[in-house]
């Protein structure tokens, strides 16, 4: 199964009551260029699960530059991922890996 299909399945599994009316998954572009992925965790099995912030290619001592960067965290009951223009699939894959490791 590919990452988009897996994310669709996860999303659909959350749509059981009212979650989909006020929560969801958002994918946006950044002007760096890059991607922003936000996934609401409230009222999901991931809501209170600890997440270790993960990043590379960002910050003062960044090992990479250009398009090879990524940063993920949980903030305000959301999984939030930022990444370079070729990192959308990786942002999704990191989220899904976290979900699978805590199921």
Secondary structure as UniProt FT lines:
FT   HELIX           3..14
FT   TURN            15..16
FT   HELIX           19..22
FT   STRAND          25..30
FT   TURN            31..33
FT   STRAND          34..40
FT   TURN            42..43
FT   TURN            45..48
FT   STRAND          54..56
FT   TURN            60..61
FT   TURN            66..67
FT   STRAND          70..75
FT   TURN            76..77
FT   STRAND          78..83
FT   TURN            85..86
FT   HELIX           88..101
//
